[in-house]
Each structure stands twice: as structure tokens, then as C-alpha cells.
Amino acid sequence: MKKISIIMLFLCLGSAFANPNKAMLYSALVPGGGQVYNGAYLKAGLVLGVQSYLIVNTVIQDNKAQDNKRLMKDGDPALQSYYKAEYESHKEKRNSNIWWIGVTTVLSMIDAYVDAHLVDFEDQKEGLRLRFEDDMLSLRYKF
């Protein structure tokens, strides 16, 4: 428990001087870790919830696929085609979940990387001016 609180404290303190590479690494290692590092706690909870659901559902689908595979070999020969269809169905759902885990991980890594770059955007926003005049758009940035 002490290690977890030290890690969480370190992640929370990182938002004042966010390093985009660290944010991306934390997001790759721990679901929502990069978002916690950046101080985006709501996004972290969302990422953690979605990825936890996908991981648990993947394990459940894998267990069901293995059960049907075992029943396909050892079960009633009359039901063998049913078990095979069930096995294929659960295997497909498992594989789909694995792909979604990868997609959500990559998206959360990109989000953490971009958020870390924009950590001081509020301060820099004062020097940015966007004007619409006639049919033209002008952007002025003060250094």
C-alpha cells in the first residue's frame, strides 16, 4: 500500500513539469497512468474503466473458448458442431477485445503525450490572437 501511494504521489507531482515521453510511457504501462501524470483525473478514470472492462471481458471470453474447446474434444459427439461454433464465437470476441485494448492503449498514449505538451497552454494562450476580418483569418503569436 505504501508503494502505491508513493507512485501516485509521484504521478500527481509530475503535472507541474509534465514530460510528454514520461506521460506516454505511464499511459502504456498503467491504464490511465499518463492521464494521472498530467492531472486529467476524469480521463484517467474513463481510460481505466474502459480498459479494465476490456481486459476482464477478454479473460472471460478466453475461458469460455477454452471450455468449449475442451468440450469439443471430450464432450458428446452429437454436440461437437455446437461446441465448435461456440468456441469460434468466443475466440472471435476475445480477439476483438485484444484489438480494442490495443486501440484504447494507443489512443490514451497519444492523449497523454498531447496533454503533457499542452500543460502550460493557459499561460501561453495570452500571447495568441486569432482575428476574423472581412474574408480573412489572421493569427498572431507574441513571444
Secondary structure, 3 states (H helix, E strand, C coil): CHHHHHHHHHHHHHHHHCCHHHHHHHHHHCCCHHHHHHCCHHHHHHHHHHHHHHHHHHHHHHHHHHHHHHHHHHCCHHHHHHHHHHHHHHHHHHHHHHHHHHHHHHHHHHHHHHHHHCCCHHHHHHHEEEEEECCEEEEEECC
